[in-house]
Structures are given as C-alpha cells and as structure tokens.
Amino acid sequence: MEESNQNAAMLRYTQKEMLEEWKLRSGYFQTQTDCELVRDDGIDLDRLLQAEIDSRYEHLLSCGPMEMVPVMEIAGDCIASVDGNLAVTVVLPEDCVRVVELALPGWKRSVTRFLHRSDAKAVMQRNEWLCGGAENPVCVVGHRCIRAYSAVSENEFKPVKVLAVCRPVPGTYLFAPVAWDLLLGKRK
C-alpha cells in the first residue's frame, strides 16, 4: 500500500492522543489544574467518548470528502480474476473502506463513480451488449470487492490503479485538519 501525497499533510493521532484532543476540543477538560477530583462510582467517560470517536471516525472514512481522509494506492494488494465475459472481480484488502478510483489496462479512462448492485446501470452489466468496456467502463460495488466491466482481454485484467480510503493501523487516526469540524459536529 502506498500513501498518497495528501496524506503527508494529515494529522496523525494515537488512540490516547485522539481521546485527549477530543476531550480538549469538546470542552471536557477544565483549565484549572490546582485541584483534582477522582470518582470511581460513575460511568467510564473515556470508554463512552472512545466509542463516539470510533463511530464518527468510521463515518468520516466511509462518507467524508476524499481530501479529508487517507487515500492509498492499493492495486498491488488486490486480487483480480476475469471470467469468460471479460468481467473482472477485484478483491479488496480488509482495511479498505471504499474505493475512489479504479483503472484496468486498456481502459480509456478510470472509473470514479461506483454503482450499487441494485442500480439500473449495474443490472445492465449482465447483458454482454450493454455492459461497459474500454471506452465507457463501469464498476459495481460488492462485499469487499469491485466488479469491473470489462477487461480488454483475458490476459490483461490486473488493475493498474486502485485508489481507496483505508483504515490506518489499528489504534491510529489519520485525517486532514479541517475534518475536525465534521468529526465534532452533528451528523445529518
């Protein structure tokens, strides 16, 4: 997996650093440091906040703008196979949240719009006369895979470009500084 150049400008936090920054930005920290109050009979606030952080971060990865999330080149980590109709199935790594761009050899352009299986255009891909090709490729999202229509030949089907939003190493958070507004704001 290769990180894109935009990832270099992103904020990186460990789980502990993220929790502390979240508390600070959410107003949970008091600026007064001359006294300490410790209680162990209440709820575990850190655990509740951590669950909220993880939920909102996962939402950011799955729905946030590309410029706010870590984008990786994962073509080398994907497993591809082609069937007799030249439809290519690209199996994605487990840490892949969503694909944002895919290109096969011989395609005139890459695909940046990925269809759900129930989409009318996705259903049309089952017909050999209506399915996508090198001039107008089509990609359909499956569970941890992308179905790409269609390869130019049975010998050239391995993806040349797969850009994807991927989860960072467990216990790590990676995002652009402007994403704090989305993370702390209310979901719509």
N, CA, C and O of each residue as an XYZ file, in Angstrom:
752
protein
N       0.838     -1.176      0.000
C       0.000      0.000      0.000
C       0.882      1.239      0.000
O       1.818      1.352      0.793
N       0.577      2.149     -0.885
C       1.331      3.391     -0.958
C       0.430      4.552     -0.557
O      -0.693      4.684     -1.044
N       0.942      5.389      0.337
C       0.175      6.565      0.744
C       0.286      7.633     -0.330
O       1.325      7.768     -0.977
N      -0.784      8.391     -0.518
C      -0.744      9.495     -1.470
C      -0.067     10.697     -0.814
O       0.109     10.733      0.404
N       0.309     11.677     -1.633
C       0.983     12.876     -1.124
C       0.113     13.660     -0.154
O       0.630     14.293      0.767
N      -1.205     13.626     -0.348
C      -2.087     14.390      0.539
C      -2.036     13.862      1.964
O      -2.306     14.609      2.905
N      -1.693     12.586      2.142
C      -1.648     12.005      3.487
C      -0.532     12.602      4.337
O      -0.620     12.587      5.565
N       0.518     13.129      3.704
C       1.641     13.703      4.446
C       1.217     14.928      5.255
O       1.803     15.212      6.300
N       0.210     15.649      4.786
C      -0.245     16.861      5.473
C      -1.343     16.576      6.492
O      -1.893     17.504      7.086
N      -1.660     15.329      6.695
C      -2.754     14.979      7.604
C      -2.276     14.850      9.043
O      -1.098     14.614      9.312
N      -3.221     15.011      9.953
C      -2.941     14.835     11.379
C      -2.923     13.349     11.703
O      -3.746     12.588     11.194
N      -1.991     12.938     12.546
C      -1.906     11.546     12.996
C      -1.998     11.536     14.514
O      -1.266     12.247     15.203
N      -2.912     10.718     15.020
C      -3.096     10.589     16.457
C      -3.087      9.118     16.842
O      -3.585      8.265     16.107
N      -2.512      8.835     18.009
C      -2.693      7.511     18.599
C      -4.064      7.527     19.267
O      -4.704      8.576     19.342
N      -4.510      6.392     19.744
C      -5.820      6.324     20.396
C      -5.857      7.227     21.628
O      -6.839      7.933     21.859
N      -4.788      7.199     22.412
C      -4.733      8.028     23.624
C      -4.695      9.516     23.260
O      -5.402     10.319     23.869
N      -3.877      9.887     22.273
C      -3.792     11.287     21.850
C      -5.133     11.783     21.306
O      -5.537     12.917     21.561
N      -5.807     10.924     20.560
C      -7.105     11.301     19.985
C      -8.132     11.544     21.090
O      -8.900     12.504     21.026
N      -8.144     10.684     22.089
C      -9.073     10.844     23.204
C      -8.810     12.160     23.940
O      -9.748     12.888     24.263
N      -7.550     12.461     24.203
C      -7.203     13.702     24.904
C      -7.564     14.924     24.062
O      -8.097     15.900     24.590
N      -7.280     14.880     22.758
C      -7.612     16.002     21.864
C      -9.126     16.176     21.762
O      -9.629     17.300     21.729
N      -9.842     15.063     21.713
C     -11.313     15.101     21.646
C     -11.880     15.778     22.897
O     -12.768     16.626     22.810
N     -11.352     15.388     24.057
C     -11.808     15.996     25.312
C     -11.541     17.499     25.306
O     -12.395     18.291     25.704
N     -10.366     17.877     24.856
C      -9.986     19.286     24.824
C     -10.906     20.079     23.895
O     -11.402     21.141     24.271
N     -11.131     19.571     22.693
C     -11.958     20.268     21.709
C     -13.447     20.234     22.059
O     -14.210     21.086     21.605
N     -13.857     19.256     22.860
C     -15.273     19.131     23.238
C     -15.597     19.824     24.552
O     -16.761     19.887     24.945
N     -14.588     20.344     25.235
C     -14.817     21.059     26.481
C     -14.870     20.183     27.719
O     -15.383     20.618     28.750
N     -14.356     18.963     27.651
C     -14.358     18.079     28.820
C     -13.214     18.382     29.774
O     -13.281     18.026     30.951
N     -12.170     19.031     29.286
C     -11.045     19.371     30.148
C     -11.316     20.696     30.837
O     -11.808     21.643     30.222
N     -10.993     20.750     32.110
C     -11.047     22.005     32.833
C      -9.642     22.589     32.810
O      -8.659     21.856     32.913
N      -9.548     23.888     32.675
C      -8.229     24.511     32.631
C      -7.623     24.678     34.019
O      -6.432     24.964     34.137
N      -8.404     24.508     35.053
C      -7.899     24.638     36.412
C      -7.135     23.360     36.780
O      -7.682     22.260     36.694
N      -5.881     23.508     37.187
C      -5.054     22.331     37.481
C      -4.589     22.274     38.931
O      -3.754     21.435     39.268
N      -5.110     23.151     39.805
C      -4.624     23.173     41.185
C      -5.366     22.197     42.095
O      -5.023     22.073     43.271
N      -6.373     21.507     41.573
C      -7.054     20.505     42.381
C      -7.460     19.333     41.494
O      -7.559     19.445     40.272
N      -7.686     18.222     42.150
C      -8.054     17.029     41.403
C      -9.206     16.347     42.115
O      -9.202     16.199     43.337
N     -10.182     15.938     41.341
C     -11.327     15.228     41.880
C     -11.393     13.882     41.172
O     -11.475     13.816     39.945
N     -11.355     12.821     41.951
C     -11.384     11.483     41.378
C     -12.582     10.741     41.937
O     -12.790     10.682     43.149
N     -13.375     10.168     41.020
C     -14.515      9.346     41.425
C     -14.448      8.062     40.627
O     -14.080      8.060     39.452
N     -14.804      6.976     41.277
C     -14.810      5.702     40.560
C     -16.171      5.019     40.622
O     -16.287      3.834     40.311
N     -17.194      5.759     41.021
C     -18.517      5.158     41.143
C     -19.449      5.530     39.992
O     -20.621      5.156     40.005
N     -18.950      6.251     39.007
C     -19.796      6.677     37.894
C     -19.483      5.917     36.616
O     -18.830      4.873     36.622
N     -19.966      6.474     35.535
C     -19.738      5.850     34.239
C     -18.303      6.089     33.784
O     -17.658      7.043     34.220
N     -17.815      5.235     32.922
C     -16.474      5.388     32.365
C     -16.575      6.338     31.173
O     -16.880      5.918     30.056
N     -16.318      7.609     31.419
C     -16.449      8.632     30.393
C     -15.503      8.370     29.225
O     -15.881      8.545     28.066
N     -14.283      7.952     29.526
C     -13.322      7.678     28.453
C     -13.840      6.599     27.505
O     -13.690      6.713     26.289
N     -14.444      5.560     28.058
C     -14.965      4.476     27.222
C     -16.105      4.972     26.330
O     -16.180      4.617     25.154
N     -16.982      5.787     26.893
C     -18.087      6.348     26.109
C     -17.578      7.280     25.011
O     -18.046      7.226     23.874
N     -16.621      8.130     25.361
C     -16.056      9.035     24.362
C     -15.321      8.261     23.270
O     -15.402      8.615     22.094
N     -14.603      7.206     23.658
C     -13.870      6.410     22.675
C     -14.827      5.754     21.682
O     -14.534      5.685     20.488
N     -15.961      5.276     22.169
C     -16.964      4.684     21.276
C     -17.502      5.735     20.303
O     -17.703      5.444     19.124
N     -17.733      6.936     20.785
C     -18.207      8.033     19.930
C     -17.142      8.421     18.909
O     -17.458      8.646     17.740
N     -15.891      8.501     19.336
C     -14.786      8.820     18.427
C     -14.713      7.784     17.314
O     -14.645      8.135     16.136
N     -14.725      6.514     17.685
C     -14.607      5.446     16.691
C     -15.773      5.469     15.707
O     -15.579      5.273     14.507
N     -16.966      5.704     16.205
C     -18.147      5.764     15.347
C     -18.056      6.922     14.356
O     -18.316      6.751     13.165
N     -17.693      8.075     14.845
C     -17.598      9.253     13.970
C     -16.433      9.140     12.992
O     -16.536      9.593     11.852
N     -15.334      8.545     13.424
C     -14.194      8.372     12.518
C     -14.547      7.389     11.398
O     -14.197      7.614     10.239
N     -15.232      6.315     11.740
C     -15.664      5.343     10.720
C     -16.616      6.010      9.726
O     -16.545      5.746      8.526
N     -17.501      6.871     10.220
C     -18.414      7.614      9.341
C     -17.628      8.551      8.427
O     -17.944      8.662      7.243
N     -16.618      9.221      8.957
C     -15.776     10.100      8.146
C     -15.091      9.303      7.039
O     -15.068      9.735      5.887
N     -14.533      8.138      7.384
C     -13.858      7.316      6.378
C     -14.821      6.849      5.292
O     -14.461      6.820      4.115
N     -16.025      6.490      5.672
C     -16.955      5.937      4.687
C     -17.694      6.999      3.873
O     -18.119      6.722      2.752
N     -17.854      8.206      4.414
C     -18.663      9.218      3.722
C     -17.970     10.560      3.519
O     -18.456     11.384      2.743
N     -16.862     10.799      4.187
C     -16.217     12.104      4.136
C     -15.577     12.409      2.794
O     -15.270     11.497      2.027
N     -15.372     13.697      2.505
C     -14.714     14.095      1.264
C     -13.306     13.492      1.162
O     -12.599     13.352      2.160
N     -12.925     13.146     -0.051
C     -11.636     12.485     -0.284
C     -10.447     13.271      0.261
O      -9.470     12.684      0.726
N     -10.530     14.592      0.204
C      -9.392     15.399      0.646
C      -9.236     15.424      2.166
O      -8.256     15.965      2.677
N     -10.193     14.843      2.893
C     -10.124     14.826      4.357
C      -9.699     13.484      4.938
O      -9.452     13.384      6.140
N      -9.612     12.464      4.111
C      -9.368     11.103      4.598
C      -8.124     10.500      3.939
O      -7.706     10.958      2.876
N      -7.532      9.476      4.564
C      -6.328      8.865      3.994
C      -6.647      8.045      2.740
O      -7.437      7.102      2.787
N      -6.026      8.417      1.629
C      -6.216      7.708      0.361
C      -4.926      6.970      0.032
O      -3.839      7.546      0.083
N      -5.055      5.700     -0.302
C      -3.897      4.849     -0.588
C      -4.014      4.256     -1.988
O      -5.116      4.054     -2.501
N      -2.878      3.983     -2.591
C      -2.820      3.224     -3.845
C      -2.693      1.761     -3.450
O      -1.676      1.361     -2.884
N      -3.720      0.950     -3.743
C      -3.747     -0.433     -3.264
C      -3.778     -1.463     -4.392
O      -4.075     -2.632     -4.142
N      -3.482     -1.059     -5.614
C      -3.555     -2.000     -6.747
C      -2.719     -3.252     -6.490
O      -3.139     -4.355     -6.839
N      -1.553     -3.095     -5.889
C      -0.682     -4.235     -5.612
C      -1.200     -5.163     -4.525
O      -0.746     -6.302     -4.419
N      -2.136     -4.697     -3.721
C      -2.692     -5.501     -2.626
C      -4.006     -6.182     -2.988
O      -4.567     -6.923     -2.180
N      -4.495     -5.934     -4.192
C      -5.772     -6.504     -4.629
C      -5.544     -7.808     -5.391
O      -4.507     -8.001     -6.024
N      -6.525     -8.688     -5.318
C      -6.504     -9.940     -6.071
C      -7.565     -9.814     -7.153
O      -8.723     -9.519     -6.858
N      -7.174    -10.037     -8.409
C      -8.107     -9.880     -9.522
C      -8.266    -11.183    -10.285
O      -7.327    -11.969    -10.413
N      -9.477    -11.395    -10.789
C      -9.755    -12.544    -11.653
C     -10.712    -12.090    -12.747
O     -11.475    -11.141    -12.562
N     -10.667    -12.774    -13.887
C     -11.516    -12.421    -15.023
C     -12.342    -13.634    -15.424
O     -11.866    -14.767    -15.368
N     -13.592    -13.384    -15.832
C     -14.425    -14.501    -16.283
C     -14.494    -14.513    -17.815
O     -13.856    -13.691    -18.472
N     -15.256    -15.430    -18.371
C     -15.356    -15.584    -19.819
C     -15.962    -14.393    -20.533
O     -15.739    -14.217    -21.730
N     -16.728    -13.564    -19.822
C     -17.334    -12.363    -20.406
C     -16.458    -11.130    -20.219
O     -16.893    -10.010    -20.488
N     -15.232    -11.332    -19.762
C     -14.251    -10.273    -19.502
C     -14.635     -9.358    -18.340
O     -14.099     -8.256    -18.221
N     -15.544     -9.795    -17.493
C     -15.851     -9.055    -16.264
C     -14.761     -9.382    -15.249
O     -14.430    -10.550    -15.040
N     -14.210     -8.361    -14.626
C     -13.100     -8.524    -13.684
C     -13.613     -8.339    -12.262
O     -14.290     -7.357    -11.958
N     -13.285     -9.292    -11.396
C     -13.604     -9.171     -9.977
C     -12.323     -8.800     -9.252
O     -11.336     -9.533     -9.310
N     -12.336     -7.665     -8.570
C     -11.177     -7.179     -7.822
C     -11.502     -7.318     -6.338
O     -12.375     -6.622     -5.820
N     -10.793     -8.224     -5.653
C     -10.990     -8.426     -4.214
C     -10.119     -7.415     -3.479
O      -8.919     -7.310     -3.738
N     -10.729     -6.676     -2.567
C     -10.055     -5.585     -1.852
C      -9.479     -6.061     -0.525
O      -9.987     -7.018      0.060
N      -8.416     -5.400     -0.037
C      -7.875     -5.729      1.290
C      -8.912     -5.439      2.381
O      -9.820     -4.630      2.188
N      -8.766     -6.101      3.515
C      -9.736     -5.962      4.609
C      -9.835     -4.547      5.167
O     -10.905     -4.140      5.620
N      -8.739     -3.791      5.142
C      -8.771     -2.449      5.719
C      -9.322     -1.393      4.761
O      -9.369     -0.213      5.109
N      -9.733     -1.796      3.577
C     -10.294     -0.873      2.591
C     -11.729     -0.523      2.975
O     -12.564     -1.410      3.152
N     -12.010      0.766      3.101
C     -13.349      1.227      3.449
C     -14.164      1.493      2.180
O     -15.325      1.096      2.084
N     -13.541      2.170      1.210
C     -14.212      2.452     -0.065
C     -13.174      2.769     -1.131
O     -12.107      3.314     -0.847
N     -13.510      2.419     -2.351
C     -12.640      2.700     -3.495
C     -13.096      4.014     -4.104
O     -14.295      4.258     -4.242
N     -12.132      4.868     -4.472
C     -12.479      6.156     -5.063
C     -12.075      6.253     -6.533
O     -12.566      7.120     -7.256
N     -11.177      5.363     -6.981
C     -10.790      5.356     -8.394
C     -10.209      4.002     -8.750
O      -9.447      3.416     -7.982
N     -10.585      3.502     -9.949
C     -10.086      2.210    -10.414
C      -9.848      2.283    -11.915
O     -10.654      2.853    -12.651
N      -8.737      1.703    -12.368
C      -8.428      1.647    -13.802
C      -7.835      0.289    -14.143
O      -7.006     -0.246    -13.406
N      -8.271     -0.257    -15.270
C      -7.731     -1.507    -15.800
C      -6.891     -1.195    -17.029
O      -7.069     -0.145    -17.648
N      -5.970     -2.100    -17.396
C      -5.166     -1.874    -18.602
C      -6.063     -1.761    -19.835
O      -7.011     -2.530    -19.993
N      -5.762     -0.811    -20.695
C      -6.512     -0.636    -21.933
C      -7.727      0.261    -21.820
O      -8.290      0.661    -22.839
N      -8.149      0.590    -20.597
C      -9.287      1.493    -20.446
C      -8.880      2.898    -20.879
O      -7.746      3.316    -20.646
N      -9.790      3.618    -21.501
C      -9.530      4.994    -21.949
C      -9.620      5.989    -20.792
O      -9.086      7.096    -20.867
N     -10.297      5.582    -19.730
C     -10.411      6.444    -18.546
C     -10.614      5.565    -17.320
O     -11.002      4.401    -17.426
N     -10.348      6.136    -16.175
C     -10.589      5.389    -14.936
C     -12.016      5.659    -14.456
O     -12.661      6.617    -14.885
N     -12.492      4.801    -13.564
C     -13.841      4.938    -13.008
C     -13.740      5.598    -11.636
O     -12.922      5.201    -10.806
N     -14.575      6.606    -11.407
C     -14.621      7.274    -10.103
C     -16.023      7.216     -9.495
O     -16.230      7.667     -8.368
N     -16.969      6.670    -10.225
C     -18.342      6.502     -9.715
C     -18.635      5.008     -9.663
O     -18.604      4.320    -10.682
N     -18.915      4.526     -8.474
C     -19.126      3.098     -8.261
C     -20.595      2.850     -7.948
O     -21.179      3.498     -7.079
N     -21.181      1.905     -8.670
C     -22.612      1.642     -8.579
C     -22.926      0.548     -7.574
O     -22.128     -0.365     -7.359
N     -24.102      0.652     -6.958
C     -24.614     -0.415     -6.099
C     -25.209     -1.489     -7.002
O     -25.663     -1.193     -8.107
N     -25.206     -2.726     -6.537
C     -25.716     -3.846     -7.347
C     -27.142     -3.648     -7.832
O     -27.504     -4.146     -8.899
N     -27.957     -2.931     -7.070
C     -29.360     -2.752     -7.447
C     -29.579     -1.601     -8.433
O     -30.686     -1.439     -8.948
N     -28.558     -0.812     -8.699
C     -28.663      0.297     -9.641
C     -29.000     -0.244    -11.037
O     -28.496     -1.294    -11.435
N     -29.853      0.474    -11.779
C     -30.281      0.017    -13.111
C     -29.093     -0.184    -14.051
O     -29.063     -1.147    -14.817
N     -28.121      0.715    -13.995
C     -26.942      0.587    -14.861
C     -26.104     -0.628    -14.456
O     -25.477     -1.261    -15.306
N     -26.092     -0.953    -13.171
C     -25.362     -2.138    -12.698
C     -26.024     -3.407    -13.208
O     -25.340     -4.352    -13.601
N     -27.337     -3.432    -13.202
C     -28.075     -4.597    -13.700
C     -27.817     -4.787    -15.195
O     -27.754     -5.922    -15.669
N     -27.669     -3.698    -15.939
C     -27.394     -3.780    -17.381
C     -26.067     -4.470    -17.682
O     -25.871     -4.956    -18.796
N     -25.163     -4.522    -16.723
C     -23.844     -5.113    -16.961
C     -23.921     -6.620    -17.182
O     -22.952     -7.225    -17.642
N     -25.041     -7.223    -16.867
C     -25.208     -8.661    -17.094
C     -25.425     -8.981    -18.573
O     -25.275    -10.130    -18.990
N     -25.775     -7.977    -19.355
C     -26.004     -8.153    -20.787
C     -24.720     -7.815    -21.537
O     -24.203     -6.705    -21.410
N     -24.203     -8.761    -22.316
C     -22.923     -8.542    -22.997
C     -22.969     -7.394    -23.995
O     -21.921     -6.839    -24.324
N     -24.146     -7.019    -24.488
C     -24.259     -5.935    -25.466
C     -24.385     -4.574    -24.794
O     -24.136     -3.547    -25.424
N     -24.762     -4.558    -23.547
C     -24.969     -3.295    -22.836
C     -23.887     -2.986    -21.808
O     -23.831     -1.875    -21.281
N     -23.034     -3.954    -21.524
C     -22.051     -3.754    -20.447
C     -20.936     -2.800    -20.861
O     -20.686     -2.572    -22.045
N     -20.282     -2.258    -19.855
C     -19.204     -1.309    -20.077
C     -18.003     -1.955    -20.743
O     -17.880     -3.180    -20.781
N     -17.128     -1.127    -21.259
C     -15.913     -1.608    -21.910
C     -14.815     -0.575    -21.775
O     -14.866      0.274    -20.886
N     -13.826     -0.638    -22.644
C     -12.666      0.249    -22.565
C     -13.041      1.719    -22.728
O     -12.426      2.587    -22.108
N     -14.043      2.005    -23.554
C     -14.453      3.393    -23.793
C     -15.293      3.965    -22.651
O     -15.166      5.136    -22.295
N     -16.143      3.125    -22.091
C     -17.066      3.573    -21.047
C     -17.148      2.511    -19.949
O     -18.169      1.836    -19.819
N     -16.078      2.357    -19.157
C     -16.063      1.302    -18.138
C     -17.054      1.571    -17.008
O     -17.398      2.716    -16.712
N     -17.498      0.483    -16.390
C     -18.462      0.552    -15.291
C     -17.955     -0.335    -14.161
O     -17.430     -1.420    -14.409
N     -18.111      0.123    -12.921
C     -17.721     -0.671    -11.750
C     -18.901     -0.779    -10.788
O     -19.602      0.196    -10.517
N     -19.098     -1.993    -10.282
C     -20.187     -2.277     -9.354
C     -19.577     -2.740     -8.031
O     -18.695     -3.599     -8.012
N     -20.049     -2.169     -6.938
C     -19.523     -2.475     -5.609
C     -20.198     -3.722     -5.056
O     -21.419     -3.863     -5.117
N     -19.383     -4.624     -4.517
C     -19.875     -5.796     -3.817
C     -19.307     -5.797     -2.407
O     -18.750     -4.794     -1.959
N     -19.443     -6.906     -1.712
C     -18.871     -7.021     -0.371
C     -17.369     -7.265     -0.499
O     -16.946     -8.336     -0.933
N     -16.554     -6.260     -0.117
C     -15.093     -6.323     -0.192
C     -14.573     -6.620     -1.591
O     -13.474     -7.152     -1.745
N     -15.352     -6.279     -2.608
C     -14.876     -6.469     -3.977
C     -15.540     -5.458     -4.903
O     -16.567     -4.858     -4.583
N     -14.914     -5.295     -6.059
C     -15.444     -4.448     -7.122
C     -15.552     -5.323     -8.360
O     -14.628     -6.072     -8.678
N     -16.658     -5.233     -9.048
C     -16.842     -5.949    -10.314
C     -16.679     -4.909    -11.414
O     -17.483     -3.983    -11.518
N     -15.637     -5.058    -12.239
C     -15.302     -4.080    -13.274
C     -15.667     -4.622    -14.651
O     -15.330     -5.756    -14.993
N     -16.355     -3.804    -15.432
C     -16.790     -4.181    -16.778
C     -16.164     -3.225    -17.771
O     -16.401     -2.019    -17.698
N     -15.427     -3.700    -18.630
C     -14.909     -5.032    -18.858
C     -13.440     -4.921    -19.217
O     -12.975     -3.868    -19.651
N     -12.713     -6.010    -19.034
C     -11.300     -6.052    -19.417
C     -11.205     -6.059    -20.941
O     -12.135     -6.495    -21.620
N     -10.078     -5.575    -21.482
C      -9.911     -5.583    -22.938
C      -9.508     -6.963    -23.447
O      -9.740     -7.286    -24.613
N      -8.899     -7.787    -22.574
C      -8.567     -9.167    -22.956
C      -8.459    -10.018    -21.698
O      -8.373     -9.500    -20.585
N      -8.464    -11.330    -21.896
C      -8.345    -12.247    -20.758
C      -6.940    -12.239    -20.166
O      -6.736    -12.742    -19.062
N      -5.975    -11.679    -20.879
C      -4.586    -11.658    -20.411
C      -4.226    -10.374    -19.674
O      -3.270    -10.353    -18.899
N      -4.974     -9.317    -19.904
C      -4.677     -8.029    -19.272
C      -5.876     -7.581    -18.440
O      -6.778     -6.906    -18.937
N      -5.868     -7.965    -17.182
C      -7.015     -7.622    -16.332
C      -6.614     -7.146    -14.943
O      -7.475     -6.701    -14.184
N      -5.342     -7.225    -14.589
C      -4.929     -6.766    -13.255
C      -5.008     -5.238    -13.210
O      -4.504     -4.569    -14.112
N      -5.632     -4.683    -12.177
C      -5.789     -3.223    -12.101
C      -4.445     -2.497    -12.134
O      -3.479     -2.921    -11.498
N      -4.400     -1.396    -12.886
C      -3.198     -0.568    -12.920
C      -3.284      0.561    -11.894
O      -2.271      1.148    -11.514
N      -4.505      0.854    -11.451
C      -4.686      1.912    -10.453
C      -5.919      1.601     -9.611
O      -7.012      1.396    -10.138
N      -5.727      1.570     -8.308
C      -6.846      1.449     -7.370
C      -6.555      2.404     -6.211
O      -5.716      2.118     -5.357
N      -7.245      3.526     -6.191
C      -7.129      4.468     -5.079
C      -8.289      4.207     -4.132
O      -9.442      4.125     -4.555
N      -7.978      4.077     -2.856
C      -9.011      3.729     -1.885
C      -8.781      4.432     -0.555
O      -7.654      4.764     -0.189
N      -9.876      4.646      0.152
C      -9.821      5.126      1.531
C      -9.655      3.879      2.390
O     -10.479      2.965      2.345
N      -8.582      3.855      3.169
C      -8.281      2.687      4.003
C      -8.158      3.102      5.462
O      -7.759      4.221      5.785
N      -8.513      2.164      6.330
C      -8.316      2.405      7.761
C      -6.816      2.382      8.050
O      -6.102      1.518      7.540
N      -6.334      3.324      8.863
C      -4.926      3.250      9.264
C      -4.702      2.072     10.216
O      -5.636      1.340     10.546
N      -3.482      1.904     10.640
C      -3.137      0.854     11.599
C      -4.074      0.968     12.803
O      -4.338      2.082     13.254
N      -4.587     -0.151     13.343
C      -5.491     -0.076     14.499
C      -4.895      0.764     15.636
O      -3.709      0.659     15.949
N      -5.740      1.592     16.241
C      -5.285      2.469     17.319
C      -4.703      3.773     16.809
O      -4.122      4.538     17.579
N      -4.853      4.037     15.505
C      -4.319      5.246     14.889
C      -5.431      5.958     14.132
O      -6.305      5.317     13.547
N      -5.393      7.267     14.147
C      -6.362      8.088     13.421
C      -5.579      9.006     12.496
O      -4.584      9.606     12.903
N      -6.029      9.113     11.258
C      -5.351      9.919     10.248
C      -6.414     10.675      9.455
O      -7.297     10.063      8.855
N      -6.330     12.013      9.453
C      -7.302     12.825      8.724
C      -6.762     14.239      8.569
O      -5.827     14.639      9.263
N      -7.361     14.992      7.650
C      -6.966     16.380      7.417
C      -7.440     17.256      8.578
O      -8.463     16.957      9.195
N      -6.707     18.336      8.885
C      -7.104     19.212      9.993
C      -8.543     19.742      9.882
O      -9.220     19.898     10.898
N      -9.010     20.017      8.663
C     -10.374     20.552      8.503
C     -11.441     19.519      8.839
O     -12.609     19.879      8.990
N     -11.080     18.260      8.960
C     -12.055     17.213      9.287
C     -12.529     17.294     10.732
O     -13.541     16.686     11.081
N     -11.813     18.037     11.581
C     -12.258     18.177     12.975
C     -13.687     18.713     13.043
O     -14.474     18.291     13.890
N     -14.017     19.643     12.149
C     -15.376     20.201     12.149
C     -16.421     19.117     11.896
O     -17.472     19.108     12.536
N     -16.137     18.209     10.971
C     -17.069     17.110     10.694
C     -17.110     16.109     11.837
O     -18.177     15.615     12.201
N     -15.954     15.812     12.400
C     -15.897     14.833     13.483
C     -16.652     15.301     14.720
O     -17.361     14.516     15.348
N     -16.507     16.564     15.070
C     -17.138     17.084     16.286
C     -18.573     17.550     16.066
O     -19.344     17.656     17.020
N     -18.935     17.829     14.816
C     -20.286     18.306     14.516
C     -21.302     17.189     14.573
O     -20.961     16.011     14.683
N     -22.531     17.578     14.495
C     -23.611     16.587     14.500
C     -23.780     16.024     13.102
O     -23.695     16.743     12.106
N     -24.022     14.711     13.050
C     -24.279     14.058     11.761
C     -25.657     14.443     11.266
O     -26.595     14.615     12.045
N     -25.758     14.573      9.961
C     -27.054     14.916      9.359
C     -27.733     13.693      8.841
O     -28.835     13.781      8.300
